[in-house]
Amino acid sequence: MKNRFFKTLSLVLIFTAIACQAQERITVKGNEFYKGDKPYAYIGTNYWYGSMLASKKIGDRKRLLRELDLMKKNGIDNLRVLVGADGGKYDFTVRPALQYEQGKYDEDLLDGLDFLISEMSKRGMYAVLYLTNNWEWSGGMSQYLEWNGKGPVPVPNIPPNTWPQFMSYTEQFHSCEPCMEALNNHVKFIIGRTNAYSKKKYNEDNTIMSWQVGNEPRLFTVENEVKFTKWLNNIVDLIDSLDKNHLVSTGSEGKNSSNDSMEIFERTHQNPNIDYLTMHIWPKNWNWFKADNAEATMPTTIENAGKYIDDHIKVANNLKRPIIIEEFGLPRENENLNAGASSVYRDKFYSYIFGRVAESVKNNGPLRAANFWGYGGEGKAIHPDGKWNPGEPFTTDPPQEPQGLNSVFNGDKSTLEIVKKYNVELKK
């Protein structure tokens, strides 16, 4: 009995040691990421719903663990995750919300975030956690405006609201002192948290690679550049002051968040506390790619993506920092929402993006990683039009988009094979 006890104890200590070794801190040196003392380059994914799937009340922890294991099997060890939604009262938005009223939090969803991070740590995975959202689908900046007297959020998918109306509304955030202060308080609350499962303070947990200001913060108008830049610098400096152990990033799309100006993108990212740069590429949304004319528009899609990447690499070189393509996606053929449907053009696009990362890493360039949008695991569209309603399976397509549109499900095997192939190559 004693021998069996010591054997068991030895195994526990071995696995603990392995886990500790695997979870080295991610840092930046020059234009490279390092995991411990070794360069770190990767193909990761977006998994915004991870903490919600980890919820005891509205999630599915068994599904979460299966999905984490399958991602790990395909070499995916870097997940970009939404900390949590705000508000949660409108259709086409994430519900329930982590911050359901300003400064009030759903304890079950906080517990879900803890559980997700703890399980990622066991698998040697890393999280990029974004703290707010420029867009309405998780509340974000527009919800702070509503909370502070600017009127109801004009959710674009709810008539008669429009996208220009929403953008004009959200631009007010960078002039709304109580809104910015409320977000600062949210940042302090989250970064100051201690994980209920691992007992680690968030600001000391190596599972977290980076704190990210938000999803796609943008100027909206050139006239707003000064106010936007002041706000961005202030919140970046706040994050850095609260946590000296982790990287800080902005979550910018790049040129598309900067009024189509690379000069503005570079000016707004001068702050040395921004450890690395980001860019997002959305060919369908930007009218490069047409699903009903895929073969004819694919060459232009690749050409435009290449130019976009080149422009951002120049800024990364100027600022002497690494850069990540941390969002990009493409639908399956004819925008089919179902797993396993033909994805020839998506696979071509993914291969091009991953190839650019591999080429840059080989040539010691600043482009070091990509996070595709995104991994949908076992999720699926329930309705023919793809609309999501509370209680239905989560996918990586936010509630304002058809479920399955950009998700890579477990059944999208050809795409996952490409992901695995490039992760094997990058980890050599």
N, C-alpha and C positions, 0 to 999 in steps of 0.2 A: 504493500500500500504506500509506504514511504517513497519507494523508488518511482512508483507511478506518479505520485505527487510532484516529485522533483523533475520528472520528465515533462509533465504538464507545465510546471513553472518555467522550465527552460524554454519550451516552445513559445510560451507567452512572451518571455523576455526577448527571444529572437525576433518574433513578429513585431514586437514593439520597437525594437532597434531598427528593423527594416523600414517600418513606417516613419520613424524619426529621420532616418537617412533620406528617404524618398521626399520628404517635405522640406526641402531646402528653400531658402528665400529667393525670390526672383528680384534681380537688380538690373540696373542699366550701367554699362561701361561703354562710353563712346556711342557708336551707333548700333550696339548689340545688346540683347538681353542675356543675362546669365542666370543659370540655376545653380546656386552654390558657386563653384569655380569653373563651371563648364558653360559654353555658349548654349542658349536656349532658343530654338526656332520651332515653329509648330503650325499645324492646321487644326484650329479649334472650331468651336461653333457658338451660335447664340442659343440660349436656353432660358429665355426670359421668365418662363413659368415655373422654374425649378423649385423655388421656395413655396409656391402654391401647391404643387404636386406633393410637397413634403408635409403639408398641413395635415393634422390629425382629423380635422372636421370635414374639410372639403377636398382633400387630396387623396392620393393613393400611394402610400409609401412602398408597397411591393412593386408597383409599376416603376416608381422612381429608382429603386435599387436595380431593377432589371435594365433600365435605360442607362444608368451610370455604368453598369458592367458592360453593356454592349458598346457604349461610346469608348470605354477604355480598350475594349477588344479591337476597335478600329483605330487605335492610336490617338484618340481625342482626349487630351488631358487639360484643355483650357476652355472654360465655359464663361460666356458673358451673360450675366444674370441681372435682372431687375430686382433691386432691394425690396420694392413693394409699391403698390398703387396707392393713389390718393383719391379720396372722395367716394367713388364707387356707387354713384346713384343714377348715372346715365346709361341708356342703351348704347351699344357699340364701345363700351369701356370695360376694363378689367373689374370684375366683381367677385367676391368682396374685396375691399381695399384694406391695405395694411394700416394706413393712416385715414381712418374713416371720418374724423373731424380734425381740424387743425390741432396738432399736439396730442391727439388721442389715438391709441394704437390697439389693434387687434392682437391680443396675446397669443392666440393660436397661430397666426401668420408669422409672428416673431419667432415662435417656437419652430415653425417650419423652416425659416431661414437658418436657424441654428442647426437643425437636423441636416439640412442640405449640405452646409459647410462641413459639418462633422463627417458625413459620409463621403464627401469629396476628398477630405483629408486622408481617410482610410485607403483611398485608391490612388493617392499621390496626384490628385487633380488640383487645378488652380482656378480661382474665380476672379473675374473682373466684375466688380459690383457697381452698377450705376444708380445714382442717388435720386435722380428726378428725370423728367421727360419733357422735351419741347412739345411733344404731341399729346393730343387729348386722350389717347387710348388707355393711358394709365393715370390720368389726372394731371399730375405734374404741375408745370408752371401756371397753366390756365386755371387749375383748381385753386391754387393759392390766390389768384386774382379774384375768383368768386368768393372765397372765404374772407377777403379783405375789401369787399364792397364795390367791386367793379362790375357787378351784374352776373347773370347766369352765363356759364360757358356755352358759346355758340358751337356745339358739337357739329362738325361739318356733315356727318352722315344723317343728321336729323333735319329735314326741311323745315323752314326755308333757309337754314344756315348754309353758308358757303365757305370754301377754303380761304379765299381772300379775307372774308369777314373774321374767320378764326385767327388768321395770321396777324391781322391788325389788332385784334383783341390781345393776343399773347405777347405782342411787342411791348405792351405796357409793363410787363413784368420787370424789366430792367430799370424802370422809373418808380416802381412801387416799393418804398422802403419797408413797410410791414410785411410784404410778400417775401422780399429777400431775407429779412430777419427770420421769418418763419422757416424758410428753407435752411438757413444757417442752424437754427435750433434742431431741425430734423437731422442734419448732418452730424451735429454734436451728439445727439441721442443714439444714432446708429453706430458711429465709430466708437462711442464710449461703452458699447454693450459688451457683456461677457457671455460666451456661448454656454447654454444650459447643459449641453451634452459633453463637450470637450473640456469645459471649465476654463477655456482660454479667453483672454480678452481679445476682441476683434483686432485691436491695433497691435497685437503681438502674435497673431495667428498667421503662419506662413502659407496657409491655404489661400489666403487672399493675395493675389498678385498685385491688384491695383484698385484704388478707389477712382471712380469716374464721376465727373460732375453730373452728367446727364446723358440722355439719348438725344443726340443731334441738336445741341443748343445752337441757335442761329441769330444773326442780326435782324433779319427781316428787311430792313432798309439801310442804305448807306448812311443816312442821317443818324442812325442809332449806334454807329460804331463806337463812339466814345463811351456812351453809357454801357453798352454791352461789354466792352473791353474792361472797364472799371469793375463791373460786376464779376466777370470771369476771373480776373486777377484776384479779387477779394476772396472768392469762394475757393479758388485753388490754394491761396495762401492759408486760408482757414483749415482746409483738409491737411495740408502739410504741417501745420502747427499742432494738429491733433494726433498725427500719426507719422512719425519719422521712419517707421519700419517698412512702409509700403509705397509703391509707385503711385503717381497721380497722373491722370489723363483727363481729357475734356469730353470725349465722345463725339467730336465734330465729324460731320460728313466730309469736311475739307472745303473745297471750292464751292460746293453746292450749299454749304451752310454760311458762305461768306459772300453772298451776292455775286456769285460767279467771278470772284476776284481772288487770284492766288496771292496778290499783294496784301489784301485784307486778311486772308488766312494766315499769312506769315506774321503780319503785325499783331494779330490777336493771340498769337502763340509764342510771343517772345519770352514770357515769364519762365525763368529757369526752374521753377518748381513744377512745371509741366514736364514730366520725365520722358514722355514719348508722344508721338503724333498719331492721329487716326484719320482714315478716310473710309467712306462708304460709296458703293457703286450699285445703282439701281437702274439697269437698262430699260426695263418695261416702264417704270414710273417716269423716266426721262425721255421717253419716246424714241429710244434707239432701237428697241426690239419690239416687233409685232408678232404676237403668237399666231395670228392668222396669216402671216407672211414670213414665217420663221426662217426659211432657207434664204430668202432674199435679204433679210435684215440682219442675219447673223454676222456676216463680214463687217458691216458697219459697227455692230455692237462690239466686236473684238477690237476694231481699230480705235473706236472712241474710248473704250476702257483702257487700252494701252496708252493713249495720250493722257488720260486722266491720271493714271498711275505715274507716268513720267513726270508730269507737272508737280505731283506731290513729293516724289523722290527728290526733286531739285530743292524744295523747301526743307525737307528733312536733312539734306546735305548742308544747306545753308545754316540750319540751326543745330547741326551736329547731334541729331537724335535719331533713334530708330522710329519706324513707322509701321503700322499694322493696317491691312485692309480688314476692318473688323465687322463690316456688314457687306454682304452682296447676295443676290439671289436671282433666280430665274424660274419661271413656271415649267411644268412638264408640257408636252405637246398639247396644243389647243387648250391650255390652262386646265387640264384635267386635274381634279382635286384628289384623286385616289392613288394610294401607294401602289407601286409596281407598274403604273402606266408608263408609256414610252417617255424617256427623258433625254433623248439624243442631244438636243441643243443645250439643255441644262448641263449635261455632262461635258460637252465641249467648252462651255463657258467656265465651269469649275476647273477643268484641266488647264485652261489658259491662266486663270488667276493663280492656281497652285504652282504652275510652271514659272510664273514671274517671281513668286516667293523663292522657289528653289534656285533659280538663276541668281537672284540677288544675294542669297546666302552663300552660294558658291563663289561669288565675286566680291564678297565682303561689303556688299551694299547695305543701305539702311532698311530696306523692306525685309522684315524678319518673320512675318507671320500673317495668317489670314483666319478669320472666323466667319464661316459661311452662315447664312440665315436661311434656315436654321434646322436644328434637329427636332423633329416632332415625335420620334419614338413610336409608341403604340397608339398615338392619337389618330383621329380621323374626323372627316366632315360628317355631320349627322344629317344635314339637309342638302338638297340638290344645289341650292344657291350658296352653300357654305357658311351661312350665318351661324354665329356662335351665341349661345344663351347660357346663363349660369347653370351649373350642374352638368353640363356636357363636357366631353373630354377636352383637355387642353391640347393645343398644337402650338407650334412656334409662330403661327400666323396670329397677330393680335386681333382683338374682337372687331376692329373696324374693317378687316379684310376677310375674304372667303377662307375658311379653314381648309388647309391643305394646299393653298396656292403656291407658297414657297417652301413649305415644310419638306424636309427629307425624313420620310418615315422608315421604319425598319424594313419595310417591303421594297424600298427603293435601293435595291442591292447594287445596281451598277454604279450609282453615285457614291455609295458607301465604300465600294471597292476602290474608287479613285481617291477618296479621302485617306483610306488606309495605305494605299500605295505611296502617296506623297509623305505621309507621316513616317513611314518606314525609311524613306529616302532622307528626310530631314533629321532623323535621329541617328543616322550612321555616324 
